[in-house]
């Protein structure tokens, strides 16, 4: 089974859906915690959704590094390439 290909706009839509915000609010650099008010429970929910969608495992220390969409994209790209 091939893993889902990583598309930035699809990732943006997925994150926006999980966080219950409008897609345009999830810019590449917007800070999830500072700008969108993401708490640890919401961050965990995003992680679970991304792990299922892209068939990857995200460690807790990696999750803490993902503070914006660009960092999430870079992390997932690296995991899918591994």
mmCIF file of the N, C-alpha and C atoms, coordinates in Angstrom:
data_MODEL
# 
_entry.id   MODEL 
# 
loop_
_atom_site.group_PDB 
_atom_site.id 
_atom_site.type_symbol 
_atom_site.label_atom_id 
_atom_site.label_alt_id 
_atom_site.label_comp_id 
_atom_site.label_asym_id 
_atom_site.label_entity_id 
_atom_site.label_seq_id 
_atom_site.pdbx_PDB_ins_code 
_atom_site.Cartn_x 
_atom_site.Cartn_y 
_atom_site.Cartn_z 
_atom_site.occupancy 
_atom_site.B_iso_or_equiv 
_atom_site.pdbx_formal_charge 
_atom_site.auth_seq_id 
_atom_site.auth_comp_id 
_atom_site.auth_asym_id 
_atom_site.auth_atom_id 
_atom_site.pdbx_PDB_model_num 
ATOM 1   N N  . UNK A 1 1  ? 0.838   -1.188 0.000  1.00 0.00 ? 1  UNK A N  1 
ATOM 2   C CA . UNK A 1 1  ? 0.000   0.000  0.000  1.00 0.00 ? 1  UNK A CA 1 
ATOM 3   C C  . UNK A 1 1  ? 0.880   1.246  0.000  1.00 0.00 ? 1  UNK A C  1 
ATOM 4   N N  . UNK A 1 2  ? 0.691   2.106  -0.953 1.00 0.00 ? 2  UNK A N  1 
ATOM 5   C CA . UNK A 1 2  ? 1.487   3.327  -1.032 1.00 0.00 ? 2  UNK A CA 1 
ATOM 6   C C  . UNK A 1 2  ? 0.982   4.325  0.003  1.00 0.00 ? 2  UNK A C  1 
ATOM 7   N N  . UNK A 1 3  ? 1.910   5.022  0.609  1.00 0.00 ? 3  UNK A N  1 
ATOM 8   C CA . UNK A 1 3  ? 1.490   6.035  1.574  1.00 0.00 ? 3  UNK A CA 1 
ATOM 9   C C  . UNK A 1 3  ? 0.946   7.234  0.806  1.00 0.00 ? 3  UNK A C  1 
ATOM 10  N N  . UNK A 1 4  ? 0.145   8.012  1.479  1.00 0.00 ? 4  UNK A N  1 
ATOM 11  C CA . UNK A 1 4  ? -0.438  9.189  0.842  1.00 0.00 ? 4  UNK A CA 1 
ATOM 12  C C  . UNK A 1 4  ? 0.680   10.142 0.443  1.00 0.00 ? 4  UNK A C  1 
ATOM 13  N N  . UNK A 1 5  ? 0.540   10.742 -0.721 1.00 0.00 ? 5  UNK A N  1 
ATOM 14  C CA . UNK A 1 5  ? 1.553   11.721 -1.108 1.00 0.00 ? 5  UNK A CA 1 
ATOM 15  C C  . UNK A 1 5  ? 1.294   12.996 -0.325 1.00 0.00 ? 5  UNK A C  1 
ATOM 16  N N  . UNK A 1 6  ? 2.355   13.703 -0.064 1.00 0.00 ? 6  UNK A N  1 
ATOM 17  C CA . UNK A 1 6  ? 2.251   14.898 0.754  1.00 0.00 ? 6  UNK A CA 1 
ATOM 18  C C  . UNK A 1 6  ? 2.045   16.121 -0.126 1.00 0.00 ? 6  UNK A C  1 
ATOM 19  N N  . UNK A 1 7  ? 0.893   16.726 0.025  1.00 0.00 ? 7  UNK A N  1 
ATOM 20  C CA . UNK A 1 7  ? 0.565   17.939 -0.706 1.00 0.00 ? 7  UNK A CA 1 
ATOM 21  C C  . UNK A 1 7  ? 0.350   19.040 0.330  1.00 0.00 ? 7  UNK A C  1 
ATOM 22  N N  . UNK A 1 8  ? 1.053   20.155 0.163  1.00 0.00 ? 8  UNK A N  1 
ATOM 23  C CA . UNK A 1 8  ? 0.988   21.223 1.160  1.00 0.00 ? 8  UNK A CA 1 
ATOM 24  C C  . UNK A 1 8  ? -0.435  21.732 1.370  1.00 0.00 ? 8  UNK A C  1 
ATOM 25  N N  . UNK A 1 9  ? -1.175  21.905 0.296  1.00 0.00 ? 9  UNK A N  1 
ATOM 26  C CA . UNK A 1 9  ? -2.540  22.426 0.435  1.00 0.00 ? 9  UNK A CA 1 
ATOM 27  C C  . UNK A 1 9  ? -3.469  21.404 1.093  1.00 0.00 ? 9  UNK A C  1 
ATOM 28  N N  . UNK A 1 10 ? -3.251  20.131 0.809  1.00 0.00 ? 10 UNK A N  1 
ATOM 29  C CA . UNK A 1 10 ? -4.031  19.077 1.452  1.00 0.00 ? 10 UNK A CA 1 
ATOM 30  C C  . UNK A 1 10 ? -3.711  19.031 2.944  1.00 0.00 ? 10 UNK A C  1 
ATOM 31  N N  . UNK A 1 11 ? -2.418  19.166 3.268  1.00 0.00 ? 11 UNK A N  1 
ATOM 32  C CA . UNK A 1 11 ? -1.995  19.196 4.669  1.00 0.00 ? 11 UNK A CA 1 
ATOM 33  C C  . UNK A 1 11 ? -2.624  20.391 5.377  1.00 0.00 ? 11 UNK A C  1 
ATOM 34  N N  . UNK A 1 12 ? -2.619  21.542 4.716  1.00 0.00 ? 12 UNK A N  1 
ATOM 35  C CA . UNK A 1 12 ? -3.201  22.761 5.278  1.00 0.00 ? 12 UNK A CA 1 
ATOM 36  C C  . UNK A 1 12 ? -4.684  22.537 5.586  1.00 0.00 ? 12 UNK A C  1 
ATOM 37  N N  . UNK A 1 13 ? -5.401  21.940 4.641  1.00 0.00 ? 13 UNK A N  1 
ATOM 38  C CA . UNK A 1 13 ? -6.829  21.681 4.823  1.00 0.00 ? 13 UNK A CA 1 
ATOM 39  C C  . UNK A 1 13 ? -7.072  20.696 5.963  1.00 0.00 ? 13 UNK A C  1 
ATOM 40  N N  . UNK A 1 14 ? -6.235  19.682 6.060  1.00 0.00 ? 14 UNK A N  1 
ATOM 41  C CA . UNK A 1 14 ? -6.366  18.684 7.126  1.00 0.00 ? 14 UNK A CA 1 
ATOM 42  C C  . UNK A 1 14 ? -6.162  19.322 8.494  1.00 0.00 ? 14 UNK A C  1 
ATOM 43  N N  . UNK A 1 15 ? -5.098  20.112 8.620  1.00 0.00 ? 15 UNK A N  1 
ATOM 44  C CA . UNK A 1 15 ? -4.806  20.773 9.893  1.00 0.00 ? 15 UNK A CA 1 
ATOM 45  C C  . UNK A 1 15 ? -5.931  21.746 10.248 1.00 0.00 ? 15 UNK A C  1 
ATOM 46  N N  . UNK A 1 16 ? -6.394  22.514 9.280  1.00 0.00 ? 16 UNK A N  1 
ATOM 47  C CA . UNK A 1 16 ? -7.484  23.466 9.525  1.00 0.00 ? 16 UNK A CA 1 
ATOM 48  C C  . UNK A 1 16 ? -8.733  22.733 9.996  1.00 0.00 ? 16 UNK A C  1 
ATOM 49  N N  . UNK A 1 17 ? -9.019  21.592 9.385  1.00 0.00 ? 17 UNK A N  1 
ATOM 50  C CA . UNK A 1 17 ? -10.192 20.801 9.753  1.00 0.00 ? 17 UNK A CA 1 
ATOM 51  C C  . UNK A 1 17 ? -10.086 20.311 11.191 1.00 0.00 ? 17 UNK A C  1 
ATOM 52  N N  . UNK A 1 18 ? -8.935  19.766 11.559 1.00 0.00 ? 18 UNK A N  1 
ATOM 53  C CA . UNK A 1 18 ? -8.746  19.256 12.921 1.00 0.00 ? 18 UNK A CA 1 
ATOM 54  C C  . UNK A 1 18 ? -8.836  20.388 13.942 1.00 0.00 ? 18 UNK A C  1 
ATOM 55  N N  . UNK A 1 19 ? -8.263  21.539 13.600 1.00 0.00 ? 19 UNK A N  1 
ATOM 56  C CA . UNK A 1 19 ? -8.251  22.670 14.541 1.00 0.00 ? 19 UNK A CA 1 
ATOM 57  C C  . UNK A 1 19 ? -9.536  23.483 14.491 1.00 0.00 ? 19 UNK A C  1 
ATOM 58  N N  . UNK A 1 20 ? -10.413 23.145 13.555 1.00 0.00 ? 20 UNK A N  1 
ATOM 59  C CA . UNK A 1 20 ? -11.691 23.834 13.396 1.00 0.00 ? 20 UNK A CA 1 
ATOM 60  C C  . UNK A 1 20 ? -11.491 25.332 13.131 1.00 0.00 ? 20 UNK A C  1 
ATOM 61  N N  . UNK A 1 21 ? -10.573 25.616 12.194 1.00 0.00 ? 21 UNK A N  1 
ATOM 62  C CA . UNK A 1 21 ? -10.363 26.996 11.751 1.00 0.00 ? 21 UNK A CA 1 
ATOM 63  C C  . UNK A 1 21 ? -10.502 27.027 10.232 1.00 0.00 ? 21 UNK A C  1 
ATOM 64  N N  . UNK A 1 22 ? -10.636 28.223 9.686  1.00 0.00 ? 22 UNK A N  1 
ATOM 65  C CA . UNK A 1 22 ? -10.724 28.356 8.239  1.00 0.00 ? 22 UNK A CA 1 
ATOM 66  C C  . UNK A 1 22 ? -9.361  28.087 7.613  1.00 0.00 ? 22 UNK A C  1 
ATOM 67  N N  . UNK A 1 23 ? -9.370  27.447 6.449  1.00 0.00 ? 23 UNK A N  1 
ATOM 68  C CA . UNK A 1 23 ? -8.119  27.094 5.771  1.00 0.00 ? 23 UNK A CA 1 
ATOM 69  C C  . UNK A 1 23 ? -7.183  28.295 5.587  1.00 0.00 ? 23 UNK A C  1 
ATOM 70  N N  . UNK A 1 24 ? -7.686  29.476 5.172  1.00 0.00 ? 24 UNK A N  1 
ATOM 71  C CA . UNK A 1 24 ? -6.764  30.609 4.988  1.00 0.00 ? 24 UNK A CA 1 
ATOM 72  C C  . UNK A 1 24 ? -6.035  31.037 6.265  1.00 0.00 ? 24 UNK A C  1 
ATOM 73  N N  . UNK A 1 25 ? -6.571  30.686 7.433  1.00 0.00 ? 25 UNK A N  1 
ATOM 74  C CA . UNK A 1 25 ? -5.912  31.031 8.698  1.00 0.00 ? 25 UNK A CA 1 
ATOM 75  C C  . UNK A 1 25 ? -4.633  30.229 8.906  1.00 0.00 ? 25 UNK A C  1 
ATOM 76  N N  . UNK A 1 26 ? -4.565  29.051 8.277  1.00 0.00 ? 26 UNK A N  1 
ATOM 77  C CA . UNK A 1 26 ? -3.406  28.175 8.444  1.00 0.00 ? 26 UNK A CA 1 
ATOM 78  C C  . UNK A 1 26 ? -2.382  28.504 7.354  1.00 0.00 ? 26 UNK A C  1 
ATOM 79  N N  . UNK A 1 27 ? -1.675  29.623 7.552  1.00 0.00 ? 27 UNK A N  1 
ATOM 80  C CA . UNK A 1 27 ? -0.618  29.987 6.610  1.00 0.00 ? 27 UNK A CA 1 
ATOM 81  C C  . UNK A 1 27 ? 0.609   29.133 6.910  1.00 0.00 ? 27 UNK A C  1 
ATOM 82  N N  . UNK A 1 28 ? 1.599   29.166 6.025  1.00 0.00 ? 28 UNK A N  1 
ATOM 83  C CA . UNK A 1 28 ? 2.800   28.347 6.217  1.00 0.00 ? 28 UNK A CA 1 
ATOM 84  C C  . UNK A 1 28 ? 3.510   28.666 7.525  1.00 0.00 ? 28 UNK A C  1 
ATOM 85  N N  . UNK A 1 29 ? 3.496   29.939 7.921  1.00 0.00 ? 29 UNK A N  1 
ATOM 86  C CA . UNK A 1 29 ? 4.296   30.363 9.074  1.00 0.00 ? 29 UNK A CA 1 
ATOM 87  C C  . UNK A 1 29 ? 3.484   30.679 10.329 1.00 0.00 ? 29 UNK A C  1 
ATOM 88  N N  . UNK A 1 30 ? 2.144   30.624 10.262 1.00 0.00 ? 30 UNK A N  1 
ATOM 89  C CA . UNK A 1 30 ? 1.346   30.958 11.437 1.00 0.00 ? 30 UNK A CA 1 
ATOM 90  C C  . UNK A 1 30 ? 1.686   29.981 12.571 1.00 0.00 ? 30 UNK A C  1 
ATOM 91  N N  . UNK A 1 31 ? 1.895   30.524 13.768 1.00 0.00 ? 31 UNK A N  1 
ATOM 92  C CA . UNK A 1 31 ? 2.252   29.691 14.915 1.00 0.00 ? 31 UNK A CA 1 
ATOM 93  C C  . UNK A 1 31 ? 0.989   29.052 15.488 1.00 0.00 ? 31 UNK A C  1 
ATOM 94  N N  . UNK A 1 32 ? 0.974   27.729 15.525 1.00 0.00 ? 32 UNK A N  1 
ATOM 95  C CA . UNK A 1 32 ? -0.215  27.010 15.980 1.00 0.00 ? 32 UNK A CA 1 
ATOM 96  C C  . UNK A 1 32 ? -0.627  27.421 17.389 1.00 0.00 ? 32 UNK A C  1 
ATOM 97  N N  . UNK A 1 33 ? 0.335   27.559 18.287 1.00 0.00 ? 33 UNK A N  1 
ATOM 98  C CA . UNK A 1 33 ? 0.024   27.845 19.682 1.00 0.00 ? 33 UNK A CA 1 
ATOM 99  C C  . UNK A 1 33 ? -0.246  29.334 19.889 1.00 0.00 ? 33 UNK A C  1 
ATOM 100 N N  . UNK A 1 34 ? 0.704   30.163 19.447 1.00 0.00 ? 34 UNK A N  1 
ATOM 101 C CA . UNK A 1 34 ? 0.591   31.607 19.661 1.00 0.00 ? 34 UNK A CA 1 
ATOM 102 C C  . UNK A 1 34 ? -0.570  32.223 18.885 1.00 0.00 ? 34 UNK A C  1 
ATOM 103 N N  . UNK A 1 35 ? -0.692  31.850 17.604 1.00 0.00 ? 35 UNK A N  1 
ATOM 104 C CA . UNK A 1 35 ? -1.656  32.517 16.725 1.00 0.00 ? 35 UNK A CA 1 
ATOM 105 C C  . UNK A 1 35 ? -3.015  31.813 16.637 1.00 0.00 ? 35 UNK A C  1 
ATOM 106 N N  . UNK A 1 36 ? -3.013  30.494 16.741 1.00 0.00 ? 36 UNK A N  1 
ATOM 107 C CA . UNK A 1 36 ? -4.272  29.752 16.592 1.00 0.00 ? 36 UNK A CA 1 
ATOM 108 C C  . UNK A 1 36 ? -4.799  29.186 17.911 1.00 0.00 ? 36 UNK A C  1 
ATOM 109 N N  . UNK A 1 37 ? -4.042  29.365 18.995 1.00 0.00 ? 37 UNK A N  1 
ATOM 110 C CA . UNK A 1 37 ? -4.509  28.923 20.301 1.00 0.00 ? 37 UNK A CA 1 
ATOM 111 C C  . UNK A 1 37 ? -4.577  27.415 20.473 1.00 0.00 ? 37 UNK A C  1 
ATOM 112 N N  . UNK A 1 38 ? -3.683  26.696 19.810 1.00 0.00 ? 38 UNK A N  1 
ATOM 113 C CA . UNK A 1 38 ? -3.668  25.237 19.914 1.00 0.00 ? 38 UNK A CA 1 
ATOM 114 C C  . UNK A 1 38 ? -3.123  24.834 21.277 1.00 0.00 ? 38 UNK A C  1 
ATOM 115 N N  . UNK A 1 39 ? -3.850  23.958 21.972 1.00 0.00 ? 39 UNK A N  1 
ATOM 116 C CA . UNK A 1 39 ? -3.347  23.447 23.246 1.00 0.00 ? 39 UNK A CA 1 
ATOM 117 C C  . UNK A 1 39 ? -2.785  22.034 23.023 1.00 0.00 ? 39 UNK A C  1 
ATOM 118 N N  . UNK A 1 40 ? -2.260  21.439 24.077 1.00 0.00 ? 40 UNK A N  1 
ATOM 119 C CA . UNK A 1 40 ? -1.590  20.144 23.927 1.00 0.00 ? 40 UNK A CA 1 
ATOM 120 C C  . UNK A 1 40 ? -2.553  19.055 23.453 1.00 0.00 ? 40 UNK A C  1 
ATOM 121 N N  . UNK A 1 41 ? -3.800  19.125 23.869 1.00 0.00 ? 41 UNK A N  1 
ATOM 122 C CA . UNK A 1 41 ? -4.777  18.125 23.438 1.00 0.00 ? 41 UNK A CA 1 
ATOM 123 C C  . UNK A 1 41 ? -5.072  18.243 21.941 1.00 0.00 ? 41 UNK A C  1 
ATOM 124 N N  . UNK A 1 42 ? -5.208  19.494 21.469 1.00 0.00 ? 42 UNK A N  1 
ATOM 125 C CA . UNK A 1 42 ? -5.440  19.708 20.042 1.00 0.00 ? 42 UNK A CA 1 
ATOM 126 C C  . UNK A 1 42 ? -4.214  19.282 19.225 1.00 0.00 ? 42 UNK A C  1 
ATOM 127 N N  . UNK A 1 43 ? -3.027  19.568 19.758 1.00 0.00 ? 43 UNK A N  1 
ATOM 128 C CA . UNK A 1 43 ? -1.793  19.179 19.070 1.00 0.00 ? 43 UNK A CA 1 
ATOM 129 C C  . UNK A 1 43 ? -1.720  17.660 18.944 1.00 0.00 ? 43 UNK A C  1 
ATOM 130 N N  . UNK A 1 44 ? -2.118  16.961 19.997 1.00 0.00 ? 44 UNK A N  1 
ATOM 131 C CA . UNK A 1 44 ? -2.135  15.503 19.982 1.00 0.00 ? 44 UNK A CA 1 
ATOM 132 C C  . UNK A 1 44 ? -3.131  14.992 18.942 1.00 0.00 ? 44 UNK A C  1 
ATOM 133 N N  . UNK A 1 45 ? -4.273  15.640 18.854 1.00 0.00 ? 45 UNK A N  1 
ATOM 134 C CA . UNK A 1 45 ? -5.285  15.252 17.867 1.00 0.00 ? 45 UNK A CA 1 
ATOM 135 C C  . UNK A 1 45 ? -4.754  15.423 16.439 1.00 0.00 ? 45 UNK A C  1 
ATOM 136 N N  . UNK A 1 46 ? -4.069  16.542 16.196 1.00 0.00 ? 46 UNK A N  1 
ATOM 137 C CA . UNK A 1 46 ? -3.460  16.774 14.881 1.00 0.00 ? 46 UNK A CA 1 
ATOM 138 C C  . UNK A 1 46 ? -2.461  15.659 14.579 1.00 0.00 ? 46 UNK A C  1 
ATOM 139 N N  . UNK A 1 47 ? -1.625  15.318 15.568 1.00 0.00 ? 47 UNK A N  1 
ATOM 140 C CA . UNK A 1 47 ? -0.617  14.282 15.385 1.00 0.00 ? 47 UNK A CA 1 
ATOM 141 C C  . UNK A 1 47 ? -1.256  12.947 15.016 1.00 0.00 ? 47 UNK A C  1 
ATOM 142 N N  . UNK A 1 48 ? -2.299  12.569 15.740 1.00 0.00 ? 48 UNK A N  1 
ATOM 143 C CA . UNK A 1 48 ? -2.976  11.292 15.482 1.00 0.00 ? 48 UNK A CA 1 
ATOM 144 C C  . UNK A 1 48 ? -3.549  11.261 14.064 1.00 0.00 ? 48 UNK A C  1 
ATOM 145 N N  . UNK A 1 49 ? -4.192  12.351 13.662 1.00 0.00 ? 49 UNK A N  1 
ATOM 146 C CA . UNK A 1 49 ? -4.776  12.426 12.322 1.00 0.00 ? 49 UNK A CA 1 
ATOM 147 C C  . UNK A 1 49 ? -3.684  12.313 11.249 1.00 0.00 ? 49 UNK A C  1 
ATOM 148 N N  . UNK A 1 50 ? -2.580  13.035 11.442 1.00 0.00 ? 50 UNK A N  1 
ATOM 149 C CA . UNK A 1 50 ? -1.492  13.000 10.458 1.00 0.00 ? 50 UNK A CA 1 
ATOM 150 C C  . UNK A 1 50 ? -0.827  11.627 10.414 1.00 0.00 ? 50 UNK A C  1 
ATOM 151 N N  . UNK A 1 51 ? -0.657  11.003 11.580 1.00 0.00 ? 51 UNK A N  1 
ATOM 152 C CA . UNK A 1 51 ? -0.065  9.657  11.607 1.00 0.00 ? 51 UNK A CA 1 
ATOM 153 C C  . UNK A 1 51 ? -0.923  8.673  10.823 1.00 0.00 ? 51 UNK A C  1 
ATOM 154 N N  . UNK A 1 52 ? -2.235  8.734  11.022 1.00 0.00 ? 52 UNK A N  1 
ATOM 155 C CA . UNK A 1 52 ? -3.145  7.833  10.310 1.00 0.00 ? 52 UNK A CA 1 
ATOM 156 C C  . UNK A 1 52 ? -3.158  8.125  8.823  1.00 0.00 ? 52 UNK A C  1 
ATOM 157 N N  . UNK A 1 53 ? -3.265  9.405  8.481  1.00 0.00 ? 53 UNK A N  1 
ATOM 158 C CA . UNK A 1 53 ? -3.385  9.806  7.077  1.00 0.00 ? 53 UNK A CA 1 
ATOM 159 C C  . UNK A 1 53 ? -2.141  9.458  6.270  1.00 0.00 ? 53 UNK A C  1 
ATOM 160 N N  . UNK A 1 54 ? -0.967  9.677  6.864  1.00 0.00 ? 54 UNK A N  1 
ATOM 161 C CA . UNK A 1 54 ? 0.281   9.488  6.118  1.00 0.00 ? 54 UNK A CA 1 
ATOM 162 C C  . UNK A 1 54 ? 1.051   8.232  6.516  1.00 0.00 ? 54 UNK A C  1 
ATOM 163 N N  . UNK A 1 55 ? 0.469   7.417  7.398  1.00 0.00 ? 55 UNK A N  1 
ATOM 164 C CA . UNK A 1 55 ? 1.094   6.159  7.836  1.00 0.00 ? 55 UNK A CA 1 
ATOM 165 C C  . UNK A 1 55 ? 2.522   6.369  8.353  1.00 0.00 ? 55 UNK A C  1 
ATOM 166 N N  . UNK A 1 56 ? 2.668   7.345  9.235  1.00 0.00 ? 56 UNK A N  1 
ATOM 167 C CA . UNK A 1 56 ? 3.966   7.612  9.856  1.00 0.00 ? 56 UNK A CA 1 
ATOM 168 C C  . UNK A 1 56 ? 3.792   7.627  11.367 1.00 0.00 ? 56 UNK A C  1 
ATOM 169 N N  . UNK A 1 57 ? 4.919   7.577  12.070 1.00 0.00 ? 57 UNK A N  1 
ATOM 170 C CA . UNK A 1 57 ? 4.910   7.691  13.528 1.00 0.00 ? 57 UNK A CA 1 
ATOM 171 C C  . UNK A 1 57 ? 5.623   8.979  13.885 1.00 0.00 ? 57 UNK A C  1 
ATOM 172 N N  . UNK A 1 58 ? 4.972   9.811  14.686 1.00 0.00 ? 58 UNK A N  1 
ATOM 173 C CA . UNK A 1 58 ? 5.555   11.078 15.108 1.00 0.00 ? 58 UNK A CA 1 
ATOM 174 C C  . UNK A 1 58 ? 5.841   10.999 16.601 1.00 0.00 ? 58 UNK A C  1 
ATOM 175 N N  . UNK A 1 59 ? 7.099   11.177 16.954 1.00 0.00 ? 59 UNK A N  1 
ATOM 176 C CA . UNK A 1 59 ? 7.497   11.118 18.361 1.00 0.00 ? 59 UNK A CA 1 
ATOM 177 C C  . UNK A 1 59 ? 7.081   12.405 19.075 1.00 0.00 ? 59 UNK A C  1 
ATOM 178 N N  . UNK A 1 60 ? 6.932   12.308 20.391 1.00 0.00 ? 60 UNK A N  1 
ATOM 179 C CA . UNK A 1 60 ? 6.488   13.462 21.175 1.00 0.00 ? 60 UNK A CA 1 
ATOM 180 C C  . UNK A 1 60 ? 7.456   14.637 21.048 1.00 0.00 ? 60 UNK A C  1 
ATOM 181 N N  . UNK A 1 61 ? 8.773   14.336 21.057 1.00 0.00 ? 61 UNK A N  1 
ATOM 182 C CA . UNK A 1 61 ? 9.744   15.427 20.923 1.00 0.00 ? 61 UNK A CA 1 
ATOM 183 C C  . UNK A 1 61 ? 9.664   16.073 19.542 1.00 0.00 ? 61 UNK A C  1 
ATOM 184 N N  . UNK A 1 62 ? 9.315   15.302 18.508 1.00 0.00 ? 62 UNK A N  1 
ATOM 185 C CA . UNK A 1 62 ? 9.140   15.864 17.167 1.00 0.00 ? 62 UNK A CA 1 
ATOM 186 C C  . UNK A 1 62 ? 7.894   16.742 17.119 1.00 0.00 ? 62 UNK A C  1 
ATOM 187 N N  . UNK A 1 63 ? 6.852   16.303 17.795 1.00 0.00 ? 63 UNK A N  1 
ATOM 188 C CA . UNK A 1 63 ? 5.606   17.066 17.820 1.00 0.00 ? 63 UNK A CA 1 
ATOM 189 C C  . UNK A 1 63 ? 5.834   18.465 18.395 1.00 0.00 ? 63 UNK A C  1 
ATOM 190 N N  . UNK A 1 64 ? 6.668   18.547 19.427 1.00 0.00 ? 64 UNK A N  1 
ATOM 191 C CA . UNK A 1 64 ? 6.950   19.855 20.041 1.00 0.00 ? 64 UNK A CA 1 
ATOM 192 C C  . UNK A 1 64 ? 7.652   20.807 19.075 1.00 0.00 ? 64 UNK A C  1 
ATOM 193 N N  . UNK A 1 65 ? 8.372   20.247 18.107 1.00 0.00 ? 65 UNK A N  1 
ATOM 194 C CA . UNK A 1 65 ? 9.079   21.072 17.125 1.00 0.00 ? 65 UNK A CA 1 
ATOM 195 C C  . UNK A 1 65 ? 8.133   21.625 16.051 1.00 0.00 ? 65 UNK A C  1 
ATOM 196 N N  . UNK A 1 66 ? 6.991   20.975 15.896 1.00 0.00 ? 66 UNK A N  1 
ATOM 197 C CA . UNK A 1 66 ? 6.053   21.364 14.840 1.00 0.00 ? 66 UNK A CA 1 
ATOM 198 C C  . UNK A 1 66 ? 5.167   22.500 15.345 1.00 0.00 ? 66 UNK A C  1 
ATOM 199 N N  . UNK A 1 67 ? 5.609   23.716 15.083 1.00 0.00 ? 67 UNK A N  1 
ATOM 200 C CA . UNK A 1 67 ? 4.882   24.884 15.576 1.00 0.00 ? 67 UNK A CA 1 
ATOM 201 C C  . UNK A 1 67 ? 4.138   25.616 14.466 1.00 0.00 ? 67 UNK A C  1 
ATOM 202 N N  . UNK A 1 68 ? 4.391   25.193 13.222 1.00 0.00 ? 68 UNK A N  1 
ATOM 203 C CA . UNK A 1 68 ? 3.667   25.803 12.103 1.00 0.00 ? 68 UNK A CA 1 
ATOM 204 C C  . UNK A 1 68 ? 3.544   24.801 10.961 1.00 0.00 ? 68 UNK A C  1 
ATOM 205 N N  . UNK A 1 69 ? 2.807   25.164 9.950  1.00 0.00 ? 69 UNK A N  1 
ATOM 206 C CA . UNK A 1 69 ? 2.529   24.245 8.841  1.00 0.00 ? 69 UNK A CA 1 
ATOM 207 C C  . UNK A 1 69 ? 3.801   23.861 8.098  1.00 0.00 ? 69 UNK A C  1 
ATOM 208 N N  . UNK A 1 70 ? 4.699   24.810 7.906  1.00 0.00 ? 70 UNK A N  1 
ATOM 209 C CA . UNK A 1 70 ? 5.944   24.540 7.184  1.00 0.00 ? 70 UNK A CA 1 
ATOM 210 C C  . UNK A 1 70 ? 6.750   23.468 7.903  1.00 0.00 ? 70 UNK A C  1 
ATOM 211 N N  . UNK A 1 71 ? 6.829   23.568 9.230  1.00 0.00 ? 71 UNK A N  1 
ATOM 212 C CA . UNK A 1 71 ? 7.582   22.571 10.000 1.00 0.00 ? 71 UNK A CA 1 
ATOM 213 C C  . UNK A 1 71 ? 6.889   21.209 9.954  1.00 0.00 ? 71 UNK A C  1 
ATOM 214 N N  . UNK A 1 72 ? 5.558   21.202 9.974  1.00 0.00 ? 72 UNK A N  1 
ATOM 215 C CA . UNK A 1 72 ? 4.814   19.941 9.859  1.00 0.00 ? 72 UNK A CA 1 
ATOM 216 C C  . UNK A 1 72 ? 5.083   19.302 8.507  1.00 0.00 ? 72 UNK A C  1 
ATOM 217 N N  . UNK A 1 73 ? 5.064   20.114 7.460  1.00 0.00 ? 73 UNK A N  1 
ATOM 218 C CA . UNK A 1 73 ? 5.318   19.629 6.100  1.00 0.00 ? 73 UNK A CA 1 
ATOM 219 C C  . UNK A 1 73 ? 6.728   19.056 5.988  1.00 0.00 ? 73 UNK A C  1 
ATOM 220 N N  . UNK A 1 74 ? 7.720   19.785 6.524  1.00 0.00 ? 74 UNK A N  1 
ATOM 221 C CA . UNK A 1 74 ? 9.111   19.325 6.461  1.00 0.00 ? 74 UNK A CA 1 
ATOM 222 C C  . UNK A 1 74 ? 9.296   18.005 7.207  1.00 0.00 ? 74 UNK A C  1 
ATOM 223 N N  . UNK A 1 75 ? 8.676   17.888 8.384  1.00 0.00 ? 75 UNK A N  1 
ATOM 224 C CA . UNK A 1 75 ? 8.788   16.662 9.177  1.00 0.00 ? 75 UNK A CA 1 
ATOM 225 C C  . UNK A 1 75 ? 8.168   15.480 8.421  1.00 0.00 ? 75 UNK A C  1 
ATOM 226 N N  . UNK A 1 76 ? 6.959   15.697 7.891  1.00 0.00 ? 76 UNK A N  1 
ATOM 227 C CA . UNK A 1 76 ? 6.281   14.616 7.170  1.00 0.00 ? 76 UNK A CA 1 
ATOM 228 C C  . UNK A 1 76 ? 7.031   14.244 5.893  1.00 0.00 ? 76 UNK A C  1 
ATOM 229 N N  . UNK A 1 77 ? 7.584   15.229 5.204  1.00 0.00 ? 77 UNK A N  1 
ATOM 230 C CA . UNK A 1 77 ? 8.356   14.954 3.995  1.00 0.00 ? 77 UNK A CA 1 
ATOM 231 C C  . UNK A 1 77 ? 9.546   14.061 4.329  1.00 0.00 ? 77 UNK A C  1 
ATOM 232 N N  . UNK A 1 78 ? 10.247  14.391 5.417  1.00 0.00 ? 78 UNK A N  1 
ATOM 233 C CA . UNK A 1 78 ? 11.407  13.596 5.841  1.00 0.00 ? 78 UNK A CA 1 
ATOM 234 C C  . UNK A 1 78 ? 10.986  12.186 6.210  1.00 0.00 ? 78 UNK A C  1 
ATOM 235 N N  . UNK A 1 79 ? 9.867   12.044 6.910  1.00 0.00 ? 79 UNK A N  1 
ATOM 236 C CA . UNK A 1 79 ? 9.405   10.715 7.327  1.00 0.00 ? 79 UNK A CA 1 
ATOM 237 C C  . UNK A 1 79 ? 8.967   9.875  6.139  1.00 0.00 ? 79 UNK A C  1 
ATOM 238 N N  . UNK A 1 80 ? 8.299   10.487 5.182  1.00 0.00 ? 80 UNK A N  1 
ATOM 239 C CA . UNK A 1 80 ? 7.835   9.753  4.012  1.00 0.00 ? 80 UNK A CA 1 
ATOM 240 C C  . UNK A 1 80 ? 8.992   9.355  3.101  1.00 0.00 ? 80 UNK A C  1 
ATOM 241 N N  . UNK A 1 81 ? 10.069  10.117 3.138  1.00 0.00 ? 81 UNK A N  1 
ATOM 242 C CA . UNK A 1 81 ? 11.229  9.822  2.304  1.00 0.00 ? 81 UNK A CA 1 
ATOM 243 C C  . UNK A 1 81 ? 12.100  8.718  2.927  1.00 0.00 ? 81 UNK A C  1 
ATOM 244 N N  . UNK A 1 82 ? 11.973  8.550  4.232  1.00 0.00 ? 82 UNK A N  1 
ATOM 245 C CA . UNK A 1 82 ? 12.820  7.584  4.961  1.00 0.00 ? 82 UNK A CA 1 
ATOM 246 C C  . UNK A 1 82 ? 12.502  6.148  4.557  1.00 0.00 ? 82 UNK A C  1 
# 
